[in-house]
Amino acid sequence: MKMAFRHPQSEHASQLLRGLTAVLVGHELLSWPLENTAPALDIRVVLALGALARAQLEPLSQLELVQTVSAGFESIDVDAASEMGIWVSNAPAGLTGNAASVAEFAVMLLIGASRHLVAALRSNIDQATASSTSHQALSGKTVCIVGLGSIGRHLVERLRPFGVTLIATNGDLALPPAGVTVYLANELKRAIAPADYVVICVPGSHENENLINASVLDAMKPGAILVNVARGNVVDEDALCSALRSGRISAVGLDVLRTEPAKSDNPLLGFAQALITPHIAGDTDLTLSGTLSYIAKVVEQWDAGTKPVSLINQPHKPRKLLR
Protein backbone atom coordinates (compact mmCIF):
# COMPACT_ATOMS: atom_id res chain seq x y z
CA MET A 1 0.00 0.00 0.00
CA LYS A 2 1.36 3.42 -0.93
CA MET A 3 1.46 5.90 1.94
CA ALA A 4 3.00 9.30 2.63
CA PHE A 5 4.24 10.83 5.88
CA ARG A 6 3.47 14.57 5.87
CA HIS A 7 5.83 16.32 8.26
CA PRO A 8 7.83 19.40 9.17
CA GLN A 9 11.61 19.39 8.82
CA SER A 10 12.76 18.47 12.32
CA GLU A 11 14.73 15.83 14.15
CA HIS A 12 11.52 14.59 15.79
CA ALA A 13 9.92 14.10 12.37
CA SER A 14 13.04 12.32 11.09
CA GLN A 15 12.93 9.99 14.08
CA LEU A 16 9.28 9.24 13.39
CA LEU A 17 9.97 8.61 9.72
CA ARG A 18 12.68 6.08 10.56
CA GLY A 19 10.36 4.38 13.05
CA LEU A 20 7.40 4.29 10.69
CA THR A 21 9.54 2.82 7.92
CA ALA A 22 10.64 0.09 10.32
CA VAL A 23 7.14 -0.89 11.51
CA LEU A 24 5.37 -0.59 8.14
CA VAL A 25 7.38 -3.28 6.39
CA GLY A 26 5.75 -4.35 3.15
CA HIS A 27 4.28 -0.91 2.46
CA GLU A 28 5.68 1.95 0.41
CA LEU A 29 6.14 4.99 2.66
CA LEU A 30 7.03 8.31 1.02
CA SER A 31 8.32 11.42 2.77
CA TRP A 32 6.13 14.51 2.28
CA PRO A 33 7.70 17.67 3.78
CA LEU A 34 5.16 20.40 4.57
CA GLU A 35 6.63 22.84 2.07
CA ASN A 36 6.40 20.37 -0.83
CA THR A 37 3.59 19.13 -3.03
CA ALA A 38 2.47 15.52 -2.63
CA PRO A 39 5.22 13.07 -3.65
CA ALA A 40 2.68 10.99 -5.63
CA LEU A 41 -1.00 11.22 -6.57
CA ASP A 42 -1.94 7.58 -5.96
CA ILE A 43 -1.39 7.66 -2.19
CA ARG A 44 -3.99 5.68 -0.24
CA VAL A 45 -3.00 6.72 3.30
CA VAL A 46 -1.44 9.93 4.63
CA LEU A 47 0.23 9.85 8.04
CA ALA A 48 0.04 13.47 9.15
CA LEU A 49 2.31 15.36 11.51
CA GLY A 50 1.29 18.68 10.03
CA ALA A 51 -1.53 20.59 8.41
CA LEU A 52 -3.62 19.07 5.65
CA ALA A 53 -5.94 21.54 3.97
CA ARG A 54 -8.45 21.05 1.18
CA ALA A 55 -5.82 22.16 -1.34
CA GLN A 56 -3.54 19.26 -0.39
CA LEU A 57 -6.38 16.72 -0.29
CA GLU A 58 -8.06 17.51 -3.61
CA PRO A 59 -5.36 16.14 -5.97
CA LEU A 60 -5.20 12.80 -4.11
CA SER A 61 -8.05 11.00 -5.83
CA GLN A 62 -7.18 7.59 -4.33
CA LEU A 63 -6.67 8.80 -0.76
CA GLU A 64 -8.77 6.77 1.68
CA LEU A 65 -7.41 7.66 5.14
CA VAL A 66 -5.66 10.48 6.93
CA GLN A 67 -4.09 9.13 10.11
CA THR A 68 -2.59 11.75 12.41
CA VAL A 69 0.66 10.96 14.19
CA SER A 70 -0.62 12.72 17.31
CA ALA A 71 -3.76 13.00 19.40
CA GLY A 72 -4.56 16.43 17.99
CA PHE A 73 -6.31 16.79 14.65
CA GLU A 74 -7.16 20.49 14.59
CA SER A 75 -4.74 21.10 11.67
CA ILE A 76 -6.63 18.64 9.43
CA ASP A 77 -9.55 19.91 7.33
CA VAL A 78 -11.89 17.17 8.51
CA ASP A 79 -14.93 18.71 6.80
CA ALA A 80 -13.16 18.69 3.43
CA ALA A 81 -12.01 15.11 3.97
CA SER A 82 -15.55 14.01 4.80
CA GLU A 83 -16.91 15.66 1.66
CA MET A 84 -14.34 13.80 -0.46
CA GLY A 85 -15.02 10.41 1.12
CA ILE A 86 -11.79 10.33 3.11
CA TRP A 87 -11.71 8.87 6.60
CA VAL A 88 -9.74 10.69 9.34
CA SER A 89 -8.27 8.99 12.41
CA ASN A 90 -6.14 10.31 15.24
CA ALA A 91 -3.69 8.64 17.62
CA PRO A 92 -5.46 8.93 21.01
CA ALA A 93 -3.17 10.02 23.83
CA GLY A 94 -4.49 7.29 26.08
CA LEU A 95 -3.54 4.56 23.61
CA THR A 96 -0.01 5.69 22.74
CA GLY A 97 1.65 6.63 26.03
CA ASN A 98 1.32 10.31 25.18
CA ALA A 99 -1.13 10.98 28.01
CA ALA A 100 1.28 9.65 30.62
CA SER A 101 4.18 11.61 29.14
CA VAL A 102 2.27 14.90 28.97
CA ALA A 103 0.90 14.47 32.50
CA GLU A 104 4.45 13.98 33.82
CA PHE A 105 5.54 17.13 32.03
CA ALA A 106 2.61 19.09 33.44
CA VAL A 107 3.83 18.25 36.95
CA MET A 108 7.29 19.54 35.99
CA LEU A 109 5.78 22.81 34.73
CA LEU A 110 3.72 23.17 37.91
CA ILE A 111 6.80 22.79 40.09
CA GLY A 112 9.04 24.84 37.81
CA ALA A 113 6.61 27.75 37.70
CA SER A 114 6.05 27.55 41.47
CA ARG A 115 9.79 27.67 42.17
CA HIS A 116 10.52 30.41 39.59
CA LEU A 117 12.84 28.08 37.73
CA VAL A 118 13.57 30.51 34.88
CA ALA A 119 14.83 33.21 37.25
CA ALA A 120 16.78 30.65 39.27
CA LEU A 121 18.60 29.38 36.18
CA ARG A 122 19.33 32.91 34.97
CA SER A 123 20.76 33.82 38.38
CA ASN A 124 23.56 31.32 37.85
CA ILE A 125 24.88 33.76 35.26
CA ASP A 126 23.59 37.03 36.69
CA GLN A 127 22.73 37.18 40.39
CA ALA A 128 20.69 40.33 39.79
CA THR A 129 18.06 38.25 37.98
CA ALA A 130 17.31 36.09 41.04
CA SER A 131 13.63 36.15 41.97
CA SER A 132 12.74 38.03 45.13
CA THR A 133 9.36 36.31 45.28
CA SER A 134 8.98 33.46 47.76
CA HIS A 135 8.66 30.02 46.24
CA GLN A 136 5.40 28.11 46.52
CA ALA A 137 5.00 24.46 47.47
CA LEU A 138 2.34 22.25 45.91
CA SER A 139 1.49 20.58 49.19
CA GLY A 140 -1.81 21.76 50.60
CA LYS A 141 -2.78 23.75 47.52
CA THR A 142 -5.78 23.46 45.19
CA VAL A 143 -5.33 22.42 41.56
CA CYS A 144 -8.03 22.75 38.91
CA ILE A 145 -7.59 20.53 35.84
CA VAL A 146 -9.49 21.93 32.86
CA GLY A 147 -10.47 18.85 30.88
CA LEU A 148 -10.71 15.29 32.18
CA GLY A 149 -9.66 13.41 29.08
CA SER A 150 -6.88 10.85 29.19
CA ILE A 151 -4.20 13.47 29.98
CA GLY A 152 -6.31 15.08 32.69
CA ARG A 153 -7.02 11.74 34.34
CA HIS A 154 -3.34 10.74 34.23
CA LEU A 155 -2.51 14.08 35.83
CA VAL A 156 -4.99 13.44 38.65
CA GLU A 157 -3.11 10.29 39.64
CA ARG A 158 0.29 11.98 39.45
CA LEU A 159 -0.82 14.88 41.65
CA ARG A 160 -2.39 12.82 44.44
CA PRO A 161 0.94 12.18 46.25
CA PHE A 162 1.53 15.94 46.55
CA GLY A 163 -1.39 16.29 48.96
CA VAL A 164 -3.36 18.74 46.82
CA THR A 165 -7.10 19.34 46.64
CA LEU A 166 -8.27 18.41 43.16
CA ILE A 167 -10.96 20.14 41.12
CA ALA A 168 -11.72 19.53 37.45
CA THR A 169 -14.03 20.52 34.62
CA ASN A 170 -15.44 18.04 32.14
CA GLY A 171 -18.08 17.71 29.45
CA ASP A 172 -20.20 15.56 31.78
CA LEU A 173 -20.21 14.47 35.41
CA ALA A 174 -20.23 10.72 34.79
CA LEU A 175 -17.61 8.57 36.53
CA PRO A 176 -15.46 11.30 38.08
CA PRO A 177 -12.10 10.21 39.56
CA ALA A 178 -12.31 9.48 43.28
CA GLY A 179 -11.74 12.50 45.45
CA VAL A 180 -12.04 15.02 42.60
CA THR A 181 -14.73 17.71 42.62
CA VAL A 182 -15.95 17.95 39.03
CA TYR A 183 -17.81 20.84 37.41
CA LEU A 184 -19.36 20.95 33.96
CA ALA A 185 -17.28 22.64 31.28
CA ASN A 186 -19.65 25.62 31.21
CA GLU A 187 -18.93 26.18 34.93
CA LEU A 188 -15.27 26.98 34.28
CA LYS A 189 -15.18 30.26 36.20
CA ARG A 190 -16.75 28.66 39.23
CA ALA A 191 -14.28 25.77 39.10
CA ILE A 192 -11.13 27.89 38.85
CA ALA A 193 -12.10 30.51 41.45
CA PRO A 194 -10.55 28.70 44.47
CA ALA A 195 -7.59 27.17 42.59
CA ASP A 196 -3.96 28.02 43.27
CA TYR A 197 -3.10 26.27 40.00
CA VAL A 198 -5.05 25.85 36.78
CA VAL A 199 -3.85 23.23 34.29
CA ILE A 200 -5.32 23.23 30.77
CA CYS A 201 -5.79 19.75 29.26
CA VAL A 202 -8.62 20.29 26.76
CA PRO A 203 -8.38 19.63 23.00
CA GLY A 204 -7.37 22.53 20.78
CA SER A 205 -10.71 22.48 18.96
CA HIS A 206 -12.54 25.44 17.45
CA GLU A 207 -14.92 25.32 20.41
CA ASN A 208 -12.00 25.87 22.79
CA GLU A 209 -10.49 28.81 20.88
CA ASN A 210 -9.51 31.48 23.48
CA LEU A 211 -11.18 29.47 26.23
CA ILE A 212 -8.79 31.12 28.67
CA ASN A 213 -9.57 34.77 27.96
CA ALA A 214 -9.47 37.99 29.96
CA SER A 215 -12.77 37.23 31.66
CA VAL A 216 -11.62 33.78 32.76
CA LEU A 217 -8.23 35.07 33.92
CA ASP A 218 -10.02 37.70 36.01
CA ALA A 219 -12.04 34.91 37.63
CA MET A 220 -8.88 33.12 38.80
CA LYS A 221 -7.60 33.48 42.33
CA PRO A 222 -5.18 36.43 42.60
CA GLY A 223 -1.61 35.14 42.30
CA ALA A 224 -2.65 31.79 40.83
CA ILE A 225 -0.40 29.89 38.42
CA LEU A 226 -1.52 28.79 34.94
CA VAL A 227 -0.12 25.76 33.10
CA ASN A 228 -0.99 24.86 29.50
CA VAL A 229 -0.13 21.44 28.03
CA ALA A 230 -3.05 21.51 25.56
CA ARG A 231 -2.79 23.78 22.50
CA GLY A 232 -1.74 27.40 22.13
CA ASN A 233 -5.03 28.54 20.59
CA VAL A 234 -6.83 27.77 23.86
CA VAL A 235 -5.24 30.84 25.52
CA ASP A 236 -5.68 34.50 24.61
CA GLU A 237 -1.99 35.45 24.80
CA ASP A 238 -2.63 39.21 24.93
CA ALA A 239 -4.91 38.74 27.92
CA LEU A 240 -2.36 36.44 29.57
CA CYS A 241 0.40 39.04 29.16
CA SER A 242 -1.84 41.63 30.80
CA ALA A 243 -2.59 39.27 33.70
CA LEU A 244 1.14 38.63 34.21
CA ARG A 245 2.00 42.35 34.14
CA SER A 246 -0.70 43.16 36.69
CA GLY A 247 0.28 40.25 38.94
CA ARG A 248 -3.17 38.71 38.65
CA ILE A 249 -1.34 35.59 37.47
CA SER A 250 1.91 35.10 39.36
CA ALA A 251 3.53 32.63 36.96
CA VAL A 252 2.85 30.43 33.96
CA GLY A 253 4.17 27.13 32.62
CA LEU A 254 3.50 26.82 28.89
CA ASP A 255 4.50 23.96 26.62
CA VAL A 256 2.44 25.41 23.76
CA LEU A 257 2.03 28.80 22.13
CA ARG A 258 -0.35 30.13 19.50
CA THR A 259 2.49 30.38 16.96
CA GLU A 260 5.09 27.59 16.94
CA PRO A 261 8.03 27.61 16.82
CA ALA A 262 7.95 30.63 19.11
CA LYS A 263 8.75 33.97 17.50
CA SER A 264 11.43 36.03 19.20
CA ASP A 265 9.06 38.99 19.53
CA ASN A 266 6.43 37.05 21.46
CA PRO A 267 6.07 39.15 24.65
CA LEU A 268 5.50 36.06 26.78
CA LEU A 269 9.17 35.17 26.31
CA GLY A 270 10.17 38.32 28.16
CA PHE A 271 8.55 37.42 31.47
CA ALA A 272 10.91 35.97 34.07
CA GLN A 273 7.89 34.29 35.66
CA ALA A 274 7.06 32.44 32.43
CA LEU A 275 8.48 28.94 32.02
CA ILE A 276 8.04 28.19 28.31
CA THR A 277 9.07 24.99 26.52
CA PRO A 278 8.85 24.23 22.77
CA HIS A 279 5.91 21.79 22.64
CA ILE A 280 7.90 18.82 23.90
CA ALA A 281 5.63 17.45 26.65
CA GLY A 282 4.81 14.31 24.68
CA ASP A 283 8.24 13.74 23.17
CA THR A 284 9.34 10.66 25.08
CA ASP A 285 10.47 7.13 24.28
CA LEU A 286 7.13 5.91 25.64
CA THR A 287 5.11 8.08 23.26
CA LEU A 288 7.33 7.25 20.29
CA SER A 289 7.09 3.49 20.70
CA GLY A 290 3.38 3.65 21.54
CA THR A 291 2.57 5.83 18.54
CA LEU A 292 4.49 3.62 16.13
CA SER A 293 2.75 0.52 17.48
CA TYR A 294 -0.66 2.16 17.27
CA ILE A 295 -0.21 3.34 13.68
CA ALA A 296 1.07 -0.08 12.62
CA LYS A 297 -2.11 -1.56 14.12
CA VAL A 298 -4.32 0.96 12.27
CA VAL A 299 -2.62 0.19 8.95
CA GLU A 300 -3.11 -3.54 9.53
CA GLN A 301 -6.79 -2.96 10.27
CA TRP A 302 -7.10 -0.75 7.21
CA ASP A 303 -5.69 -3.44 4.97
CA ALA A 304 -8.27 -5.84 6.41
CA GLY A 305 -11.15 -3.37 5.92
CA THR A 306 -11.76 -3.03 9.67
CA LYS A 307 -12.67 0.25 11.36
CA PRO A 308 -10.00 1.62 13.73
CA VAL A 309 -11.42 2.80 17.05
CA SER A 310 -9.93 6.26 16.53
CA LEU A 311 -11.91 7.35 13.46
CA ILE A 312 -13.24 10.87 14.05
CA ASN A 313 -15.48 11.38 11.02
CA GLN A 314 -18.05 9.69 8.84
CA PRO A 315 -17.48 10.50 5.15
CA HIS A 316 -20.61 11.17 3.12
CA LYS A 317 -19.59 8.63 0.44
CA PRO A 318 -16.56 6.72 1.76
CA ARG A 319 -13.93 5.83 -0.78
CA LYS A 320 -13.38 2.67 1.23
CA LEU A 321 -16.17 0.74 2.95
CA LEU A 322 -15.30 -0.58 6.40
CA ARG A 323 -16.85 -3.14 8.62
C-alpha positions, -999 to +999 in steps of 0.1 A: +000+000+000+014+034-009+015+059+019+030+093+026+042+108+059+035+146+059+058+163+083+078+194+092+116+194+088+128+185+123+147+158+141+115+146+158+099+141+124+130+123+111+129+100+141+093+092+134+100+086+097+127+061+106+104+044+130+074+043+107+095+028+079+106+001+103+071-009+115+054-006+081+074-033+064+058-043+031+043-009+025+057+019+004+061+050+027+070+083+010+083+114+028+061+145+023+077+177+038+052+204+046+066+228+021+064+204-008+036+191-030+025+155-026+052+131-036+027+110-056-010+112-066-019+076-060-014+077-022-040+057-002-030+067+033-014+099+046+002+098+080+000+135+092+023+154+115+013+187+100-015+206+084-036+191+057-059+215+040-085+211+012-058+222-013-035+193-004-064+167-003-081+175-036-054+161-060-052+128-041-081+110-058-072+076-043-067+088-008-088+068+017-074+077+051-057+105+069-041+091+101-026+118+124+007+110+142-006+127+173-038+130+194-046+164+180-063+168+146-072+205+146-047+211+117-066+186+094-095+199+073-119+172+085-149+187+068-132+187+034-120+151+040-155+140+048-169+157+017-143+138-005-150+104+011-118+103+031-117+089+066-097+107+093-083+090+124-061+103+152-037+086+176-055+089+210-032+100+238-045+073+261-035+046+236+000+057+227+016+066+260+013+103+252-011+110+280+013+096+306+042+116+291+023+149+290+009+145+325+045+140+338+055+171+320+026+191+334+038+183+369+073+195+360+058+228+347+037+232+379+068+228+401+090+248+378+066+277+377+060+275+415+098+277+422+105+304+396+128+281+377+136+305+349+148+332+373+168+306+393+186+294+362+193+329+350+208+338+384+236+313+378+249+338+353+236+370+367+227+372+404+207+403+398+181+383+380+173+361+410+136+362+420+127+380+451+094+363+453+090+335+478+087+300+462+054+281+465+050+245+475+023+222+459+015+206+492-018+218+506-028+238+475-058+235+452-053+224+416-080+228+389-076+205+358-095+219+329-105+189+309-107+153+322-097+134+291-069+109+292-042+135+300-063+151+327-070+117+343-033+107+342-025+141+358-050+134+386-031+103+396+003+120+395-008+149+417-024+128+444+009+122+462+015+159+466-014+163+490-034+187+468-071+193+466-083+184+432-110+201+411-117+195+375-140+205+346-154+180+321-181+177+295-202+156+318-202+145+354-202+107+348-176+086+365-155+113+381-121+102+396-123+095+433-117+125+454-120+150+426-147+177+426-159+179+390-178+208+374-194+209+340-173+226+313-196+256+312-189+262+349-153+270+343-152+303+362-167+287+392-143+258+391-111+279+389-121+305+415-106+287+445-076+272+426-040+280+433-031+263+400-050+258+368-038+232+343-053+232+308-058+198+293-086+203+268-084+196+230-074+225+208-107+225+190-125+254+174-149+253+204-120+259+228-105+288+209-095+315+235-112+295+262-088+311+287-096+348+280-095+380+300-128+372+317-116+338+328-082+351+339-100+377+360-120+349+376-089+331+388-076+335+423-052+364+426-016+351+423-026+318+408-004+299+384-015+288+349-001+258+331-010+249+295-001+214+280-030+215+256-028+238+225-017+274+221-050+285+206-068+278+239-052+308+255-057+345+246-020+355+248-026+392+249-049+387+279-024+364+296+004+390+292-018+416+308-026+393+337+011+386+342+020+423+341-007+432+367+003+403+389-032+387+387-013+356+375+019+351+394+035+326+370+029+304+340+042+271+326+035+268+289+045+240+266+024+254+238+020+288+221-004+301+195+025+304+170+051+276+169+080+276+168+079+306+191+087+340+175+114+360+192+091+390+195+064+370+215+061+392+246+055+361+268+092+352+263+102+383+282+085+374+315+109+360+341+079+343+357+071+324+324+085+289+320+080+282+283+091+250+265+088+242+228+059+218+226+079+188+239+056+174+266+048+143+247+082+137+232+093+107+251+105+071+243+071+059+256+051+081+233+073+073+203+071+035+207+034+037+215+026+058+185+045+036+161+028+005+175-007+022+173-002+033+137+011-001+126-021-016+141-043+010+123-026+002+090-031-035+095-068-030+103-071-007+072-057-034+050-083-058+064-111-034+059-118-030+097-127+003+114-100+016+137-114+028+171-099+063+165-119+073+135-132+109+141-155+114+110-180+097+088-175+105+051-206+112+031-196+086+004-166+067+018-139+058-008-134+027+012-162+007+030-153-006+064-168-031+086 
